[in-house]
Amino acid sequence: MREGGAQGGADGPGTRAPRPLLEIEVLGGLSLSAGGRRLPLPASRKARALLAHLVLSGRRVHREVLVDMFWDGPDDPRAALRSALWKLRRLVDGDGVRRLVTDGEWVAFASDAVRIDLVEARAALEAGDGDPERLRRILGQPLLPGLDLPHHPAFQVWLVAEREAVERLRARLVGPGAAAGSPLAGGALHLARQRIGFARARDGTRIAWARIGEGPPLVKAANWLNHLELDWNSPIWSPLFQDLARDHCLIRYDERGNGMSDREVADLGFEAFVTDLACVADAAGHRRFPLLGLSQGVAVAIAYAVRHPERVSHLLLWGGYACGWRVDGSPELRAEREAILTLVARGWGRDDPAYRHIFSSAFLPGATPDELAAFDEFQRHTTSAANAVRFLNAFAEIDVRHELGEVRCPTLVMHARGDRRVPLEKGVELAAGIPGAEFVALPTDNHLLLGREPASALFLAHVRAFLAAHPDGQPG
């Protein structure tokens, strides 16, 4: 149960009056009540959908994101957003409590003194307490029925992702051991262990790869800073990988020079990265598969898809670029990145994470201090300082612009709207250069997705919808 914070009242020195409680139900239908009295909801479905999005997102949302999500018509969309926020503020604020917090750029719902049925059910599952029958009854209801907006795809994708998350909560209640009395008796949907093997690249380099899950295949091109064992349990990578492995037989591998693959290698260049992917695809044995690329792995995935069109059914690309900073970067950017190379060479392996933190803060500006600390430590164990510099030099020289027009499979390009490591325009350039590619900008500043953020659920929902829309791997 969420208890609201306290604020000063008129009860005398040293006492604080409790903040009035607002109760919100999203399971079985959106409803609000205070003091046992049901509150009338706005007549506008968009306003109700906006409230549900803010309540469940649990974070600040930029006004432009909300405008794009709900009001993309010819009328004044910002005026429509202001009108909806005014209606919602009258509904949820009151008695000296401000729950709808806005400024010139951002909107947020403050959950102090608020009880949300889904949040309480999720907390009870995580804590392993609560009455299982009551939880089954609560979670057995549909999430936000009647709030679908089929002509607003950004909201619809978010809603589908939220409903899938509720389905995963339900699975935890009916999984193995649930009848023993605890809703967590069957575990938190831990998957079967991954199976790790080794393949030999063309030059003899040993490449570690892993298979997990029982569904149709999905191959992930390696990106820098992978370690098959460490990233499977990493707070950064694990949520995404485990969600993908629920739907697929997920194939991952460690790039040469880092993780469990050979680290002392003569060739640490782009062409070697492409042949590493080829040797893993052959070892996995799947004739045809969707290929996922993240960050600099996007260029590797594109090159492989062009050279092996018979193997790749779909390209799923996140946070990528067609050419590195030495190819088309501004003089200022090149000077900055060269300086970073010097810092990496001198400080990568130190116990003091200050040097590695330069990367962490750029990759994950929205991470908590604990998440940043975990990622700092993860980086140190994935590769050596010398190889870190070699990787950065190789990435700086990437250039697959000439291959974009040769991609023949359905392609989904996604990018973080506020990416500080690889700017949004790099993703736009990729999508514009690949015939028929779809482009989606997601509302996050993080170059690497955090499993707990709404953008991660949106990413998964877009991947699932895209694969479903092109079941035979042919452009629609």
N, C-alpha and C positions, 0 to 999 in steps of 0.2 A: 504494500500500500504506500502511496506517496503522500507524505504529510507536507503541508505548505510551510514555508518559512514564516517567521513572526515579524511584526512591525510594531512600532511604538503605539500605545493607545492611551486612554485616559484613566487607567487603573491605578495611577500613582507611581512613584519612583520604584524602579527595580522590577516592574511588571510589564509584560508585553501581551497585547491582545492578539488572539489567533486570527490569522487572515481567513476571510470567508472562503468556503470550499466550493469549487466548481467541479461537477462530475460530468465527464464526457464519455459517451459510448460510441464506439465505431464498429463494433461487431453486432450484426443484426440490424444495422441502420444507424445513421448519425443522429445523436440526440444529446442535448445539454440540459442539465438541471442544477438548481442551487436551492438549498434549504428545503429539499423535497418537492420543489416546484419545477415542472418542466418548462423550459424556456422556448419561446417561439423562434424557429429558424428562419433565415431569410427565404423569400420566395424564389430567388434566383438560384438555379442549380450550380452555376459557376461560383457564386459566392459561397455556397455550402462546400463545394469541392475545394475552393481556395482555403477555407478554414480547416478542412480535413488534412490537406497537404501540409499546412503550417504546423498543425498539432502533431502529426506523426513524423514530420521531418526532424523536429527537435533542434533546429539550428536556424541561423540567420539565412535568409534567402534574398538575393539581389532583386530589386524591383524589375530589372530587365528580364530576368529569368521568369518571373511571374507573368509579365506582359506576354512574353513569347509562349508561355504555357497555356494561357487562358484567353488572351485577347489579341488575335493576330489579324483581325478584319480591317476594313477600310476606315471605320470610325476611330475616334481618339482613344487608343487603348490605355494610355496612362490615366486619362480621366475616368475610364471604366474601372481601373484598378483602385483609384482613390475612392470612388463611390462604394465599391465593395468593401474596402477596408473600413470606411466610415460606418457602414452597416454592421460589420463584425465587431468593431470596437464598442458600439452601443450594446451589443449582445454579451460580450465576454468581460468587459471592464465594469467596474462599479465598486461601491463601498471602499473607495480609496485604493483599489488594487488595479494596477495597469498590467494587463496580460498581453495585449497586442502592442508590441513595441515597434515603432517605426522611426526612421529618420529619412533624410533625403535620398539615400541609396538602398537601404536594407529594411527588411521586414522580418520579425521573429515573433513566435508565440512563447511567452514565458510560462513555464509549467509549475511555478510555485503555487501552492494552494489549489492544485488541480489533481483530480484522480481520473485516470484514463484506463478503461477496462483492458485494452490490449497491453498496455505497458505493465499493469499489475500482473496479468497472466504470464507475460514473458519473464518478469522478475521472479515470480513464484517457481517457474520451471528452472530458471538458472540457479536459484537457491536450493532446489530440491525439496521444497516444502509446499504446503497448500493441499487442499482436498482434491485428489485426482478426478473424482466424479464432477466436482464443480468446475474444474478446469476444462474437462471434456465438454461440459455443457456450454461454457462461455466460448471456447474456441471452435465449437461445432457450428457456430453461426457464421454466415458470410460476412466478409469485410466490405463495409460501405456499399451495400446493394443500392441500386438506383442512382448512383453518382457517376456512372460511366459517361464519358464525353467522347464519343467515337470520332468526332471531327476535330479533336484536339489531341494529336498523337503523343505529344510530350507528356501530357497528364495521363493519358491512357497507358502508356508504357510504365510510368511510375506506379499507377494503380495496380497493373498486372504484377509488377515486381513485389509490391506490398502484399498482394493476395498470395503469391507464391511463398513469401516468407511466413505467412500464417499457416500455409499448408505444411511447411517444414516443422512448425511448432506442433501441429496436430500429429504429425508422424512420430514425434517424440513421445506422445501420450499413448500411441497404439503400437509402438515398437516392442522388441523383445524385452521382457521383464516388466512391462507396464502393469500387468495384473498382480504383481507382487506387492503393490501398495504405493510405491513411490513413482511419481510421473517421470523421474529420471532413472528408474531402475534399469532401463535398457540402454543407458548411456546417451550422450549428446550427439547422436547420429554419426559417431566415429565410423569412418569407412574402413574396409579391409586394408591391411598394410600394403604399401606400394612395393612393387617388385623391381629391384634395381639390377641392371645388367651393364655390359660394356660392349661397345662396338669399335671397330678399327676404321679410322678415316683413311683416305687414299694414301697419305704420307706415313701411315703407321701410328698416328696419335690415337691414344685410347680415350674414347668418349663415353662418359657415364650417362646412362639414360634410365628412365623409370616408366612403368606402366601402372595405372591404377584406375579402377572402375570397370563396369561391365557393359556399358552402352556402346553406341556407334563411336568410331574413332574421332579424336580431335588431337592434332599434333600442335604443340607450341614450340615455335622457334626460340632458341636460347637468346637471352639478353644478358648483358653484363650483370654481374652480381647475382649469380644463381649458385645454389648448393642444394642438391636433391634432398639431403636429409635435413639441413638446417632450415631451408625455406618452407618445407612441409609443415614445420611447427612454428614458423615465424608469425608474429602478429600482423605483419604486413602482407605476406604472400599467402599464408594458409587459408584465410577465408575465401579468397578468390579460387584457389586451386581446388579446395574441397567442394565448392559449389559447382565448378565445371565437371568434376569427377562424379557428381551425382547423376549427370545426364550422359556422360561419355566415358569411353575408355581413353583417359587422358595420357598422352605421351609427352614427357618432358625430358630435357637433357641439360647437362652442364656444358657450357662452351669450353673449348680448349683454353687452358690457361687459368681456369678458375673452378671452384667447387670440387667435385670428386673426379673430374677429368684430369688428364695429364697437364701439369702446370709448367714444366720445363719444356717448352716447345720452340722450335726455330721459327715457325710461321705463325704469326698472330695478325693476319690480315683478312680483308673482307672475303676474298675468294675462298680462303680456308674455312671461314664461317659458313659459307654456302655448302661446301662439300661435307662439313660436319653434319649439317641438317640432312643432306642426302643419305649419309651412311646410317643415321638413326632411323630415317624413314624406311630404308631398306631392311634394317634389323627388326623393326616393329612388324613388318610384313603386311601392312594394309595396302591394298591396291590403290585406293583413292580415299581422300580424307580432306576435311576442312583444315586450314592452316591458320593458326593464331600467331600474330606478331605484336610484340610490345616494345616501345621505345626504339632503340637501334635494331632490334629484331624485326621491325617492320620492313626495313630495306632488305634484310636477308630473306624474309618470307617472299617478298616481291620477286627478287632475283630467282629464287627456287621455282616459284610458280611459273615464271616466264620460260625457264629452261626445262621444266618438267610439267607441261600443261595437262598431261594425261593423269597425273597423280593428284593434283589439287582441285578439289570440288568447289571450295569457297575460300576467300581471303577475309580474315577478321583482323582489323588493324587498329591499334590503340597507341596514341601518343608518339607517332612516328614522323619521319622526315625522309625526303628523297636525297638530300645532299648535306654533308657535314659543314661545320662552321669554317673550315679552311677553304671550302669551295665557294661559298657565297656569303660568308659572314662579313659584317661591317668591320672597318679597322678597329673600332672600339671593342667589338665583341671578340675579335681575334686576339687583341692585347689582353683582354680579361681572361680568356681561356688559356693562353700561354702562361699567364701568371699562376693560374690554378694548377697547371701541370707541374710547375716548380714546387708548389706547396705539397702536392700529392707525393712527389718523389722524396721529399724530406720528412713528411710526417705521417704517412699512411699507416705504418705499423706501430706507432706509439700507443701507449696506454691512454694518454690524453687524447680524447676524441675530437679535439678542436679542428684538425685538418679535415677529417672525414665528415665533420658536421657541416662543412661548406656544402657538401653534396646532399646530406640529409635534409637540410633546410630548404634547398632548391627543389628536391624531388618531392618533399612532403611538407609544404608550409602549413597544412592543416592538421598535422600530427600533434599528439600530446607529448609532453616531455618524456614520458615513459616510452612511447612509441619511437620517438627520435633516438633515445638512448639504445633501445633494442636494435634499431636499424644501424646505428653507428657501430655497435659491436658485431652485428651480422656482416657488415662490409669488411671488417678487419679479417674475418675468418674465411672469406670467400676467395681472396687472391692476395698476392704479394704487392708491395709498393712498386716494384719494377714492372710487374705485369699490369698494374693499374694504369701506369703511364703509357704502356704500350697499347692497351685497349683504347685509352682516350685519343691517342694519336691515330689509331686505325679508324675510330668513329669519325674523327674530324675530316677524313679523306673520303668518306662514303659518297657515292654519286650514282644513283640508279634512275636519274631523270629520263635517260634515253630508253629505259625499259618499261616505263609506266604505260605507254600506249600499247604495249604488247600483251598486257594482262587480258586473259580471255574468260576468266571465271567470275561469278558474282562476287562483288567486293563491298564490304562495309568498312568505312573509315570513321573512327570515333576519336575524339580529342577532348581534353579538359579545356573548358572555356578560359580559365585563368592560369593555364600551364606556364610556369616560370622557367622551366628547363628547355622545353621545346614549344615555342609560341604557337598559338592557335592557327596562324596563317600557314604554318608548315603542314598542318593537317588538311587545310583547305586546298593547298597546292597539290597534295597527294591525290585527293578525291577528284580534283579538276583534271588531273593528268591520266587517270585510269578510266577507260571507257565504261560508262554505265554505273560508276561507283556511287553508292549512297553515302552521305555524310551526316554525322550527328555530333553536335557539341553538347557535352554534359556539364551540369552545373557544379564544378569543383575547381579548385586551384591546384590539386595534387597531380603530379606527373605519374606517380604510382598510386593506384586506387587503394584506399583503406576499406577493408571489408565492412566496417561499421557505418560507412557514410552512404547516404542515399544514392550517390552517383554509382556506387558499386552495384547496387541492385538494379539500377537503370541499365548499366552496362550488360549485365547478365540477361535482362529482359530483352534488350535489343538483339543480343546474340541469338537467343532462342527464337525470337520472332523472325529474324533474318533467315536463319537456317530453315525454319518452317515454311517461309515464303518461297524458298528455292530448293525444294526437296531433292530435285534431280541434279543440282549443281549447275543448272543452266540459267542464264539471265532471264528475268521475268518479262 
